[in-house]
Amino acid sequence: MSAARGRRGGSGAAPSGRRRATGRPLSGAASRPVPAGSRSGAGSRPEPKRAVRRSPRTAPAGGAPRRPLVTGRAVLLAGLVLVLLLTLAGPVRQFLAGRAELTRLAAEGTALDQRAEQLQEQLERQADPDYQARQARERLAYVLPGDRLVVVVDGEAVEGDAGTVPESEDGDLPWYEALLQSVAVADGDEEPSE
């Protein structure tokens, strides 16, 4: 401390407003408030500017400075797009599934309409008496009175009463015996009685 006094002129009293090395005002010196944002004594002398050394950047061939490939804005935009896609994925999937279901139901409705038309045409055909008679002859082997029935058995044409059960001459047999006799004749166990 004595060295500091010696440089300043050797006097024991410091000028007013000066501070000791400890940071407290000297005795007898008036203290004054320091404005915010400035240091004590900063207003009395300007600070020397320090040279800031920057690392040299290699400029591209065009001379413009290089920009980073991915910026913060690009990352933010990509994140927002991803959130939007994830938010819309469910409704879009449901929309597409609904459209597929509508297409399937429309095709099914068209097929049912065609089936209903076919059944309506069939009802109209079956209401025709000629169609009913033709189906009865083909499917059930019915014949109209006066028609002659021809049945093909094992590829051979048989005419007349062949294959039918003849009527018995004794009409006084009880019904159950006539039934048993017709079963025996049909099985080939008995010859038809004449």
C-alpha positions as a LaTeX table, in Angstrom:
\begin{tabular}{lrrr}
\hline
Residue & $x$ (\AA) & $y$ (\AA) & $z$ (\AA) \\
\hline
Met1 & 0.00 & 0.00 & 0.00 \\
Ser2 & 2.86 & 2.29 & 0.62 \\
Ala3 & 3.99 & 1.77 & $-2.95$ \\
Ala4 & 0.65 & 3.01 & $-4.20$ \\
Arg5 & 0.93 & 6.14 & $-2.08$ \\
Gly6 & 4.41 & 6.74 & $-3.28$ \\
Arg7 & 3.33 & 6.77 & $-6.86$ \\
Arg8 & 0.47 & 9.06 & $-6.28$ \\
Gly9 & 2.54 & 11.72 & $-4.80$ \\
Gly10 & 3.36 & 10.39 & $-1.42$ \\
Ser11 & 0.63 & 12.21 & 0.39 \\
Gly12 & $-1.20$ & 10.34 & 3.08 \\
Ala13 & $-4.59$ & 11.48 & 2.03 \\
Ala14 & $-6.18$ & 10.26 & $-1.13$ \\
Pro15 & $-8.23$ & 12.56 & $-3.27$ \\
Ser16 & $-11.95$ & 12.45 & $-2.69$ \\
Gly17 & $-13.87$ & 9.74 & $-4.51$ \\
Arg18 & $-10.89$ & 7.44 & $-4.73$ \\
Arg19 & $-11.03$ & 4.01 & $-3.25$ \\
Arg20 & $-8.62$ & 1.78 & $-1.57$ \\
Ala21 & $-7.45$ & $-1.48$ & $-2.97$ \\
Thr22 & $-10.04$ & $-3.23$ & $-0.81$ \\
Gly23 & $-12.88$ & $-1.54$ & $-2.62$ \\
Arg24 & $-14.09$ & 0.59 & 0.31 \\
Pro25 & $-14.00$ & 4.35 & 0.12 \\
Leu26 & $-11.16$ & 6.03 & 1.80 \\
Ser27 & $-11.87$ & 7.77 & 5.02 \\
Gly28 & $-13.26$ & 11.16 & 4.45 \\
Ala29 & $-14.22$ & 10.46 & 0.86 \\
Ala30 & $-17.84$ & 10.98 & $-0.06$ \\
Ser31 & $-19.60$ & 8.01 & $-1.54$ \\
Arg32 & $-21.80$ & 8.45 & $-4.49$ \\
Pro33 & $-24.13$ & 5.98 & $-6.23$ \\
Val34 & $-22.92$ & 4.29 & $-9.36$ \\
Pro35 & $-25.39$ & 4.27 & $-12.27$ \\
Ala36 & $-26.60$ & 0.87 & $-13.40$ \\
Gly37 & $-24.71$ & $-0.66$ & $-16.28$ \\
Ser38 & $-21.49$ & 1.26 & $-15.66$ \\
Arg39 & $-18.49$ & 0.64 & $-13.51$ \\
Ser40 & $-16.95$ & 3.14 & $-11.22$ \\
Gly41 & $-14.54$ & 5.21 & $-13.13$ \\
Ala42 & $-15.80$ & 3.85 & $-16.43$ \\
Gly43 & $-17.16$ & 7.19 & $-17.48$ \\
Ser44 & $-13.85$ & 8.96 & $-16.94$ \\
Arg45 & $-11.84$ & 7.06 & $-19.50$ \\
Pro46 & $-12.84$ & 5.00 & $-22.54$ \\
Glu47 & $-12.08$ & 1.34 & $-22.67$ \\
Pro48 & $-9.56$ & 0.29 & $-25.24$ \\
Lys49 & $-11.08$ & $-1.88$ & $-27.96$ \\
Arg50 & $-9.77$ & $-5.37$ & $-28.05$ \\
Ala51 & $-9.17$ & $-6.94$ & $-31.37$ \\
Val52 & $-11.40$ & $-9.96$ & $-31.81$ \\
Arg53 & $-9.79$ & $-12.60$ & $-33.85$ \\
Arg54 & $-12.18$ & $-14.80$ & $-35.82$ \\
Ser55 & $-11.29$ & $-18.06$ & $-37.38$ \\
Pro56 & $-11.03$ & $-17.67$ & $-41.09$ \\
Arg57 & $-13.88$ & $-19.29$ & $-43.03$ \\
Thr58 & $-13.32$ & $-20.82$ & $-46.32$ \\
Ala59 & $-15.67$ & $-19.18$ & $-48.74$ \\
Pro60 & $-17.14$ & $-21.25$ & $-51.55$ \\
Ala61 & $-16.15$ & $-20.59$ & $-55.12$ \\
Gly62 & $-18.95$ & $-18.04$ & $-55.57$ \\
Gly63 & $-17.62$ & $-15.90$ & $-52.77$ \\
Ala64 & $-20.80$ & $-16.07$ & $-50.63$ \\
Pro65 & $-20.46$ & $-17.46$ & $-47.10$ \\
Arg66 & $-21.42$ & $-21.10$ & $-46.57$ \\
Arg67 & $-24.69$ & $-21.84$ & $-44.89$ \\
Pro68 & $-25.23$ & $-24.92$ & $-42.76$ \\
Leu69 & $-27.14$ & $-27.75$ & $-44.45$ \\
Val70 & $-29.74$ & $-28.01$ & $-41.68$ \\
Thr71 & $-30.91$ & $-24.87$ & $-39.93$ \\
Gly72 & $-33.03$ & $-24.55$ & $-36.84$ \\
Arg73 & $-35.98$ & $-23.39$ & $-38.88$ \\
Ala74 & $-35.73$ & $-26.41$ & $-41.17$ \\
Val75 & $-35.71$ & $-28.77$ & $-38.16$ \\
Leu76 & $-38.72$ & $-26.97$ & $-36.69$ \\
Leu77 & $-40.58$ & $-27.11$ & $-40.00$ \\
Ala78 & $-39.79$ & $-30.82$ & $-40.42$ \\
Gly79 & $-41.03$ & $-31.47$ & $-36.87$ \\
Leu80 & $-44.28$ & $-29.62$ & $-37.52$ \\
Val81 & $-44.84$ & $-31.50$ & $-40.78$ \\
Leu82 & $-44.20$ & $-34.80$ & $-38.98$ \\
Val83 & $-46.67$ & $-33.94$ & $-36.21$ \\
Leu84 & $-49.23$ & $-32.91$ & $-38.83$ \\
Leu85 & $-48.76$ & $-36.17$ & $-40.74$ \\
Leu86 & $-49.12$ & $-38.24$ & $-37.56$ \\
Thr87 & $-52.23$ & $-36.29$ & $-36.61$ \\
Leu88 & $-53.85$ & $-36.79$ & $-39.99$ \\
Ala89 & $-52.79$ & $-40.44$ & $-40.47$ \\
Gly90 & $-55.70$ & $-41.89$ & $-38.47$ \\
Pro91 & $-58.51$ & $-39.92$ & $-40.11$ \\
Val92 & $-57.04$ & $-40.47$ & $-43.59$ \\
Arg93 & $-56.81$ & $-44.22$ & $-42.94$ \\
Gln94 & $-60.43$ & $-44.27$ & $-41.75$ \\
Phe95 & $-61.50$ & $-42.26$ & $-44.79$ \\
Leu96 & $-59.82$ & $-44.70$ & $-47.16$ \\
Ala97 & $-61.28$ & $-47.70$ & $-45.30$ \\
Gly98 & $-64.74$ & $-46.10$ & $-45.50$ \\
Arg99 & $-64.37$ & $-45.53$ & $-49.24$ \\
Ala100 & $-63.31$ & $-49.16$ & $-49.75$ \\
Glu101 & $-66.31$ & $-50.29$ & $-47.70$ \\
Leu102 & $-68.64$ & $-48.09$ & $-49.78$ \\
Thr103 & $-67.20$ & $-49.53$ & $-52.99$ \\
Arg104 & $-67.68$ & $-53.08$ & $-51.69$ \\
Leu105 & $-71.24$ & $-52.34$ & $-50.59$ \\
Ala106 & $-72.07$ & $-50.70$ & $-53.93$ \\
Ala107 & $-70.82$ & $-53.80$ & $-55.78$ \\
Glu108 & $-72.82$ & $-56.02$ & $-53.42$ \\
Gly109 & $-75.94$ & $-53.87$ & $-53.97$ \\
Thr110 & $-75.53$ & $-54.14$ & $-57.74$ \\
Ala111 & $-75.22$ & $-57.93$ & $-57.48$ \\
Leu112 & $-78.34$ & $-58.07$ & $-55.28$ \\
Asp113 & $-80.28$ & $-55.92$ & $-57.75$ \\
Gln114 & $-79.33$ & $-58.28$ & $-60.59$ \\
Arg115 & $-80.36$ & $-61.28$ & $-58.47$ \\
Ala116 & $-83.71$ & $-59.61$ & $-57.69$ \\
Glu117 & $-84.30$ & $-59.01$ & $-61.42$ \\
Gln118 & $-83.51$ & $-62.66$ & $-62.17$ \\
Leu119 & $-85.92$ & $-63.86$ & $-59.49$ \\
Gln120 & $-88.63$ & $-61.51$ & $-60.76$ \\
Glu121 & $-88.19$ & $-62.93$ & $-64.28$ \\
Gln122 & $-88.38$ & $-66.46$ & $-62.86$ \\
Leu123 & $-91.62$ & $-65.60$ & $-61.04$ \\
Glu124 & $-93.09$ & $-64.25$ & $-64.25$ \\
Arg125 & $-92.07$ & $-67.44$ & $-66.13$ \\
Gln126 & $-93.55$ & $-69.68$ & $-63.46$ \\
Ala127 & $-96.84$ & $-67.83$ & $-63.66$ \\
Asp128 & $-97.12$ & $-68.95$ & $-67.31$ \\
Pro129 & $-99.26$ & $-72.17$ & $-67.58$ \\
Asp130 & $-97.23$ & $-73.49$ & $-70.56$ \\
Tyr131 & $-94.00$ & $-73.20$ & $-68.57$ \\
Gln132 & $-95.58$ & $-75.02$ & $-65.62$ \\
Ala133 & $-96.73$ & $-77.89$ & $-67.84$ \\
Arg134 & $-93.32$ & $-78.18$ & $-69.52$ \\
Gln135 & $-91.54$ & $-78.27$ & $-66.14$ \\
Ala136 & $-93.98$ & $-80.87$ & $-64.81$ \\
Arg137 & $-93.25$ & $-83.12$ & $-67.82$ \\
Glu138 & $-89.46$ & $-82.66$ & $-67.64$ \\
Arg139 & $-88.88$ & $-82.76$ & $-63.90$ \\
Leu140 & $-91.70$ & $-84.89$ & $-62.54$ \\
Ala141 & $-92.48$ & $-87.09$ & $-65.57$ \\
Tyr142 & $-96.13$ & $-86.04$ & $-65.55$ \\
Val143 & $-98.19$ & $-86.64$ & $-68.64$ \\
Leu144 & $-101.44$ & $-85.19$ & $-69.80$ \\
Pro145 & $-104.34$ & $-87.51$ & $-70.52$ \\
Gly146 & $-103.83$ & $-89.12$ & $-73.91$ \\
Asp147 & $-100.05$ & $-88.65$ & $-73.93$ \\
Arg148 & $-97.73$ & $-91.64$ & $-74.11$ \\
Leu149 & $-94.81$ & $-91.85$ & $-71.64$ \\
Val150 & $-91.50$ & $-93.25$ & $-72.85$ \\
Val151 & $-88.89$ & $-93.99$ & $-70.19$ \\
Val152 & $-85.31$ & $-94.90$ & $-71.11$ \\
Val153 & $-83.80$ & $-97.48$ & $-68.75$ \\
Asp154 & $-80.07$ & $-98.32$ & $-69.08$ \\
Gly155 & $-79.90$ & $-96.77$ & $-72.52$ \\
Glu156 & $-82.69$ & $-98.92$ & $-74.01$ \\
Ala157 & $-86.02$ & $-97.52$ & $-75.02$ \\
Val158 & $-88.95$ & $-99.33$ & $-73.38$ \\
Glu159 & $-92.48$ & $-98.87$ & $-74.63$ \\
Gly160 & $-95.85$ & $-99.72$ & $-73.30$ \\
Asp161 & $-96.54$ & $-100.99$ & $-69.81$ \\
Ala162 & $-93.03$ & $-102.18$ & $-69.07$ \\
Gly163 & $-91.83$ & $-101.12$ & $-65.64$ \\
Thr164 & $-95.31$ & $-100.47$ & $-64.27$ \\
Val165 & $-97.15$ & $-102.58$ & $-61.77$ \\
Pro166 & $-100.16$ & $-104.29$ & $-63.35$ \\
Glu167 & $-103.49$ & $-104.14$ & $-61.64$ \\
Ser168 & $-104.53$ & $-107.34$ & $-59.93$ \\
Glu169 & $-107.68$ & $-109.10$ & $-61.02$ \\
Asp170 & $-108.85$ & $-109.82$ & $-57.56$ \\
Gly171 & $-110.00$ & $-106.52$ & $-56.35$ \\
Asp172 & $-111.07$ & $-107.91$ & $-52.98$ \\
Leu173 & $-107.55$ & $-108.00$ & $-51.42$ \\
Pro174 & $-107.13$ & $-105.83$ & $-48.35$ \\
Trp175 & $-105.02$ & $-102.73$ & $-48.90$ \\
Tyr176 & $-102.08$ & $-103.92$ & $-46.80$ \\
Glu177 & $-101.76$ & $-107.17$ & $-48.78$ \\
Ala178 & $-101.95$ & $-105.27$ & $-52.05$ \\
Leu179 & $-99.18$ & $-102.99$ & $-50.71$ \\
Leu180 & $-96.95$ & $-105.93$ & $-49.73$ \\
Gln181 & $-97.55$ & $-107.62$ & $-53.07$ \\
Ser182 & $-96.63$ & $-104.44$ & $-54.97$ \\
Val183 & $-93.41$ & $-104.18$ & $-52.92$ \\
Ala184 & $-92.56$ & $-107.81$ & $-53.65$ \\
Val185 & $-93.17$ & $-107.29$ & $-57.37$ \\
Ala186 & $-91.08$ & $-104.12$ & $-57.34$ \\
Asp187 & $-88.21$ & $-106.00$ & $-55.65$ \\
Gly188 & $-88.42$ & $-108.74$ & $-58.21$ \\
Asp189 & $-89.22$ & $-111.46$ & $-55.63$ \\
Glu190 & $-92.57$ & $-112.41$ & $-57.20$ \\
Glu191 & $-94.02$ & $-112.43$ & $-60.62$ \\
Pro192 & $-97.03$ & $-110.23$ & $-61.06$ \\
Ser193 & $-100.20$ & $-112.26$ & $-60.76$ \\
Glu194 & $-102.54$ & $-112.05$ & $-63.70$ \\
\hline
\end{tabular}
